[in-house]
Amino acid sequence: MRHVIVGNSAAAIGCVEGLRRYDKDSPITIISDEPHHTYSRPMISYLLGGLVDESRMAYRPRDFYEKHKVETLLGVEVTRVSPRERVIFLAGGGSMAYDRLLIATGGKPFVPPVPGANLKGVFTFVKWDEARQIARYIDEHQAKSALVIGAGLIGLKTIEALLARGIKVTVVELADRILSTIFDPTAARLAEIILRREGVELRTKTTVGEIIGRGGRVDHAVLRDGERVNCDMVVFAIGVRPNTGLVPTDSGIQIERGIRVDAHMRTTAPGVYAAGDCVEAYDMLADSYHQLAIWPLAYRQGNIAGTNMAGVERAYEGGFPMNSISVCDVPTISVGLVEPPDDGDPARYEVLDDYDRETLTYKKLILRGHRLVGALFFNDIDRAGIYTGLIRDQADITQFKDHLLSGSFGLISLPKDYRKHLVTGSGIEV
């Protein structure tokens, strides 16, 4: 079998390791439009902020490709896949045949059609080279201020990196609060308090209307509500969309918002698999298919795809949203649902919470029947792993429900049989 992987991030590496567990010798080729050895994409904000250097970016050791007998074509773009011919086409006119193909092209930054978006000093921020470009621009033009468009996860990491470089930051968010997909209103309000303490200017319920330049570079921006924001640079951090541009409409591969895959990470075209941020995969809590742009899930999906590509059947049981992020060094974790869904029966859900205004500490749990389906922790993430396990396993919490938010809650609070499921090892008594 000739295995070809388009992409070189978490899903691709998971696929290689899944394949090589069961197939030691079949040819594997990784093709990526980025020129770099596989790197940890979440690290780019630390790189831009000067908290790590480029030697710390590697996701796997330098000998990873050689050790796993992987041929690499880095800095090469795949323009189209033809499942009927089992061939991919490369920029410049080349092509490559495959027996099994994994599409792991990730997400593509969304940039709306804003006048002035083509000026020098306008960036997106999801790749290593973009971190380099922003850093170079700041140094060359002595940039002192930035406008960040979008206050989701990418926006927050952009803000922190720019603050670390001494940049004055203004952020605009179309939603009514920052981090609206992973925080409820209370957690978002706490995050806003912390960001304002760091000097960040926040504007919600609005976005950029036009970027105005001088001498071909960013000079200022005008928001939709008419406010002028002086800035030396603009970073679009609205989010990413599944990168499916290499899949033509007549390919036989089903695409809705992302590439649709089954439990084995197979697409609707024979011999073609997909994993990571480019797919719509199963969300076990929502009981639906949609994009979950989460690094560990991308690796797991890729690993399952690689295992199946090697001929060993393994199913993806589904994932759910999980985000661990700091807000200016304040730790937060959100898992599963952060608010009961609007389209559900509110009587089915119960919310438990604990909020300390003085310490800016907040805990929230969401129950559906006798199951935990969501957890949110702000400035106190102790035992978050236990709650995540309860959500993942959909464990019955009836016996210890009244202790879930108590300060003494921990492994000892759980039924003995479930503790044994969580904790195993020599010398461990549960």
Buried (B, 14 or more C-beta within 10 A) or exposed (E): BBBBBBBBBBBBBBBBBBBBEBBEEBEBBBBBBBEBBBBBBEBBBBBBBEEBEEEEBBBBEEEBBEEBEBEBBBEBBBBBBBBEEBBBBBEEEEEBEBEBBBBBBBBBBEBEEBEBBEBEBBBBBBBBEBBBBBBEBBEEBEBEBBBBBBBBBBBBBBBBBBBBBEBBBBBBBBBEBBBBEBBBEBBBBBBBEBBEEEEBBBBBEBBBBEBBBEEEBBBBBBBEEEEEBEBBBBBBBBBBBBBBEBBBEEBBBEBEEBBBBBBBBBBBBEBBBBBBBBBBBBBBBBEEBEBBBBBEBBBBBBBBBBBBBBEEEBEBEBBBBBBBBEBBEBBBBBBBBBBBBEEEEEEEBEBBEBBEEEEBBBBBBBBBEEBBBBBBBBBBBEBBEBBBBBBBEBBBBEEBBEBBEEEEBEBEBBBEEBBEBBEEEEEEEB
